[in-house]
Each structure stands twice: as C-alpha cells, then as structure tokens.
Amino acid sequence: MGRGPRAILALGLLFLRLAQANFAPHFFDNGVGSTNGNMALFSLPEDTPVGSHVYTLNGTDPEGNPVSYHISFDPSARSVFSVDPNFGTITLVEELDREREDEIEATISISDGLNLVAEKVTILVTDANDEAPRFIQEPYVVQVPENPHSTKFAMDRHSGVLRLQPGATLDYEKARTHFVTVVAKDGGGRLRGADVVFSATATVTVNVEDVQDMAPVFVGTPYYGYVYEDTLPGSEVLTVVAMDGDQGKPNRILYSLMNGSDGAFEINETSGAIYVMQSPAQLRRDVYELHVQVTEVSSAGTPAAQAMVPVTIRIVDLNNHPPTFYGESGPQNRFELSMYEHPPQGEILRGLKITVNDSDQGANAKFNLRLVGPGGIFRVVPQTVLNEAQVTIIVENSAAIDFEKFKVLTFKLLAIEVNTPEKFSSTADVVIQLLDTNDNVPKFTSHYYVARIPENAPGGSNVVAVTAVDPDTGPWGEVKYSIYGSGADYFLIHSSSGMIYTQPWASLDAEATTRYNFYVKAEDMEGKYSLAEVFVTLLDVNDHYPQFGKRVQEKTMVLGTPVKIEATDQDAEEPNNLVDYSITHAEPANVFDIDAHTGEIRLKNSIRSLDALHNITPNGDRTWSLEVQAKDRGSPSFSTTALLRIDIVDTEMQSRSPMAAFLMQTKDNPMKAVGVLAGIMAIIVAITVLISTASFWRNKKSNKVLPVRRVLRKRPSPAPRTVRIKWLKFGRTKAADKFVLREDRPNENCNNNSLGSTPPPTAPAPPPPPSMGPAHWTVPTVSGSLAPRQPPRSPKPKAVGSPVQSALVSELRQKFEKKNVHNKAYF
C-alpha cells in the first residue's frame, strides 16, 4: 500500500515533463534547383550583381512558434551573404569571382527562441565569361636566321604557332629585330546577361640571326704608315683593322702581306699590326706600297670570304719642315672662290684646289687642319693629316651662306703639327665671293593695311601706299604690285610704287558700302610672291538731307495723346544720320510742343480740354498747320521742312456712332466717302426700279390703270456759305507757300433735312461750285461742335442721319468741290 501513492506521483511527474517538452525547428529540403529551403546544392553565377536577392531560407517549428534565420561564415573567409532574420531572405553583399573562389562555405541556422538548428552548406560559384585571355611566358622572343625566305609572319589561329611565309629574304644587316603583335580572343560568352568577347594582345619579338653572307670590311682606310730615322727594327708602323661583314656571328679573320714588302715588313696575322724588320738606313725606297689581304676562317676551320687593301709606308726624316699649303701653281697662302648663295647641304667647294704637305716623315709630318672664322658654315676634311692630303671644304650650313647677310665670307685655313715639340704651323686665307640668287620672297611691311577715305573723295584719289621689300639684288629684287578680290573693283594700284588709289570713275557711297576688303600681291620676276590684306573704310560725309515721308501731312490728334512726325536721314553714320525736330512756324505759337529727338507733337501742358484750346485760339479753330523742321547733326548741317496739319478731337467724339466714325476716318479722303455714299444711293435706286417694274407688270396684267399721285417738294435753296482762307506767308527759303485753313462753326441747319412722305429715291444732285468772290459760309470740320436744331414738326418715323453725320457729309462734299474747283485751295 505504501508503494502505490509513490508510483502514482512518479507517473504524474513523468506526464508533466512530457507535456512541457519543446521540439526543435527544422529547414525544408526542396532539392536541387529550388530557391527556398536549406540551400542544399545551391549554385550561383559569379556575375550576379551585388545586392541581388539570391535565396530564401525556409523552415518550420513543430509547435508553430515563429522562427528566425541566421547565416555565418568562417572568420578567415569573406561574409558574402546576409540574411533577413524574419523572412529568411538571403542577399549577395560582396562580388563573386569563380577564378578566385569557386565554393563558399557557410553555416545557416534556424531558431524558435529555445532551440537552434545549424547546418553547414556549400554554395557553388558557377563560371561567367568575365575574364580576358592572358598570354603566359611573356615576353616571346624568337631567333630566326636571316636567310629564310619570308616577307610576312603568319599565326595559326588555333595553335598559336607563329610561322614565316615564304617569298622574300630577311636581312640582318637591314633589320635585326621584328615585332609581331598577336591578338588572342576567347570564344565569347555571357556576362551579366549580355554576350561578351574578351581579347588580349602580346608582342612577339623576332630577332634575326646573322649568317655568313658578307665579305670582311677594312676600317679606317686609306692606310698610311711612316718609318722615322730613329725607328728600330721590329717596331710597329701601323695596324690595319678589318672585321667580318656579318656582325651577328663574325668569323675569325687572318691578315697576310701579298706583295710589295721586299722582306722589309711583316704583318701579325691575327692583330693586323705591320712591323718594320730593317733599320731605316737599310731601306732602299722612300715609299713602300703594300697589299694586305684579310681572310675569314669559318667555324669548320676552312678559308671563307676575303678582302684586300693597299697600305702606303713612307720613310721620314727629321722634323725640319712646317706644313705648307699648295695651289695648282705651287705654294700659296690665299685661295679665292666665287659661288652662289645657299649651295646644297654637303656640297664640296670644287673650285678650291688646295693641297697641304709636310715634307718631314713619320710623326713630324702629322698635323691637324681646321677652319678659323664664322663657325658652323663649312667644315674641312680631313681634320688630321699625315704628311700630305688634298684639302676639301664641305658646306655644313647652307642657310647661313646668305648673300643678303654676307657678300664675302673669309676664313683662315690653319695647319698645325700635333706631336712635335716645335708645333710648326701655317695658314692660308680662303675668300669666298657670294653671288646672289632669287632666294627671297617679297615681304610686306605689314600683314594688313587699314585706310580711311571720305566717301566723297573724287576718282583717282590716293588711298594707301603698301610696301614690300625683296632683299634680292638686281632684277630679282624688283617688286610688282597688283590687287585682287571682290572688293578691289573700285581701286587701282601702281605696279611699281604700291600706291593704291580709286578708279577714275569710282563714286563711293558709304550708305551703300561702308568697307572694302581686298588683297594686294607683291611679286618678283620669277613669280615668288606674298600677300597682304587691305581694309578701306569709307568715312561718312553728311551728304543727305533729312526726308519726311510727305512734304504735307495731315494727322488727327486725340486730346491728351501726341502725334508723331518722322524724318529719315540716309547718311551711314552718326551724327550725320541723327535728326532733331523743331517747330519753325505756327499760329498761334503757344499751342504745341515738339520732342526734339522723337518728333512727338503734343499740346502744351496748360491745354487740357477743348474749351481751354478754344480760349487761346482765334475763332475756336481745331485744325492747325505747323511748319516742322528736321535737321541733322552733321557738319555742315542740312534741314528739311514739312507742313503738318493737325485736327484735334476728344475722346467723346471718338465714341460716337459707327457712321460718324467712318466719316471721321474718311474726312481727309472725301473721294472715298462720296464713293461710298454714291454706292448706297445706287443700291436704293436699283431697289426702287425693281419695285416700280414689278408694280407696272402687275397692273398691266389686271388691265387696271391706277391713278398715280405724285407729291413734289421744292428743294430748298442752300443757305449762303462763306469760305475764309488765310494764307500763311513764310520766308523765301521755306518750302512752297503754306497756309492755314480757318473754319467757322457750321450752319446748324446744314444737311438736317428730314423726309415727310417717301418719294422715290433719286441720286443727289451735286452742289453748285463755290463762288470765288466774297465767301458767305464756312466749312465745318470733323471735330466741330454740331448742335442739331429740332424743327417744329411732329415726330418723324425715321431720320436720315444724325446731325453729326450730316455735318460730316457736308464737310466732305465741300472739300471735294473745293479740290475740283481750285487746287490751290489746298497745300
């Protein structure tokens, strides 16, 4: 009984522990090719961009608790990936390189907070075409014999073998090395989604190997040797030097004496040193001519190519003669030569026949030659002489031999012994007379010439003198001038003096062309030439008057707004084409102001209304004639006047009916207004004729003759009218006689007729011409104040026109009549 409760307690505790157990989470294994799970057999291309989402860790917890994900790497390795702990998203954070690291080992883990499960995974990095081909074992150096027949190098595109193509010969003596550039390309592939091809280049150095195909060559020829009085038997006289022409792999050479020694001389077969074998007293000749032969010995030990050279050996005595210069006729210390300037570089002065000789023997006859004088022009050959030599002077600097700089070149030819204690020397003068050639181009004193002449310069006027200098002498130094170019048509040039002048017929105008540009040519007798540019600017002359558009102008001024008059001056430049304006005459003189610069005319500031204008003008005129002067600022100054007629209206008048506005616009052109009115009348007549014709035919068809009642009204005779014309008299220097037309108030009854009954419309009869006697009526103006008078009648059904319209019609009609009767009634 005692064990029962304890067993039950133990069993309860076991069940409680089992109830509290927590199982570990685990990853899903989704196999190869899956992008989520436990990264089993996961691979990644090496060109995957950094920052890409490459995989998603995915797992679960048996209890359904939330899990977190982690990834870690060996401390010595790079941390290539990062993971989002909540979502398991793996991101590439470092660039991949399969050539450096083809596998990445990492540890991934999943945790539910209590249990952590870790797995070690290996990520394979797959290859991408991201590497260019590389040459190995560089540099490439190839040895090729010079005698293979080849002109080009060919490369096997698969094996990389460089071959020589047959066809020509390599020559070691011409080119010892060839450089061949080889390009290697891969087969192409994809990198980051694009097709790419990489290539690499390498330079192959081909060294040409020398072969035996050249004869030996002596160095330092000609050879001269000297035996002196104190020379001992067995002493070396001189050494000849030869070398194999094939310098890449030279053969051994041997020297030998062929003839001429008579047993007095021997040669070392290996060094080429020639020795005297007898004392100077035993030598039977003064000069020995020896022949030395050199023979190549091949690598097999057999003789090969040979060459021969002469050697002259003189027997010399004591040093008792200085060097001496000789001409064709004997000793000479002055040599003269005439030659043209600028001979070719390296040319020998063949006109100088100079020989230098030291009659001593051996070292006593060795001396140096040099030229003393302007340096770098000539050089003397040889510079070291043993006993005797022909002196040659060679041109070193052709440009310095210039007749224009030196007419005569003088040098001293100096010969001085080298190894003697006496240092005997001698000199000879060399005088070279230079002859001129046509070696210079005429040159202008300036690259361009600028001239300014007034536009009113007469034909044949001098413009500018150009100068070109040719330093050559005689006919070569004579310069001829000519001009050409699109701007040269108006000009001539004196062929010898270079004076440019205008054509005799030329009429220059700065307003048409302000500048001429052409070229002047300086040429010598052989056609050598140079060019300069000539710029001729025409100076504007005040030769134009200011011009108004019309000598008589009519303008309408709205009260408070200026009117503008404008004149233009055709001169090309300021101040000749600047115009100032002024009012030279006006009545009254206290009405208008004018802006001197713009030509704007406005009422004086004190006039602000038509009433104020009426108070200061006689008869309340609203039309004025002003004489306006336009004067330029040139010197001398020119001026022009114009007569300006101004009608003044106010804004109220501008806001009237369209008919009134039309009549206002056409009051300066009465023909236009009369034409419009005549057209309207013609239309009315045509309509009336059509109506009458229709009524006639209707009555005729009905055979009814109806009585016609016709009411005739007697046309009222026109009221007496007067015209007052006041002439403005100006000075004799002004334009034609000018006047001001003064107009009184119009008759209030003028054109104020109304129609009672409706008679058939008829064309208006022209008014009688105005009498040239005393005038009894005035002409109304557009801006006149018209007050209609109401007749004492009953209201009419329809008025023909407003009083203003009637007044305007009357005014236009009167103007038309006056213009036809006498033109002098207007300006």
BELBELDA-V389191 format. One record per helix or strand. SS is the DSSP state (alpha for helix, beta for strand). FROM is the first residue (numbers start at 1). LEN is the number of residues. If there is no record, write none. Layout:
ss: (SS/SS)
from: (FROM/FROM)
len: (LEN/LEN)
//
This chain:
ss: (alpha/beta/beta/beta/beta/beta/beta/beta/beta/beta/beta/beta/beta/beta/beta/beta/beta/beta/beta/beta/beta/beta/beta/beta/beta/beta/beta/alpha/beta/beta/beta/beta/beta/beta/beta/alpha/beta/beta/beta/beta/beta/beta/beta/beta/beta/beta/alpha/beta/alpha/beta/beta/beta/beta/beta/beta/beta/beta/beta/beta/beta/alpha/alpha/beta/beta/alpha/alpha/alpha/beta/beta/alpha/alpha)
from: (2/26/36/43/53/59/68/81/89/103/116/140/149/153/162/169/177/189/194/199/217/223/236/241/252/265/273/280/287/303/324/330/334/348/354/362/366/378/384/388/408/425/443/448/462/468/474/480/486/491/499/515/529/547/552/563/567/579/592/600/610/618/623/639/651/658/670/725/738/803/823)
len: (19/2/2/3/5/2/5/3/4/9/11/6/1/3/3/1/9/3/3/11/3/5/4/3/8/3/4/3/11/13/4/2/7/1/4/4/7/4/3/8/10/11/2/7/4/2/4/5/3/3/4/9/11/2/7/2/2/7/3/4/7/3/10/11/4/8/32/4/4/19/3)
//
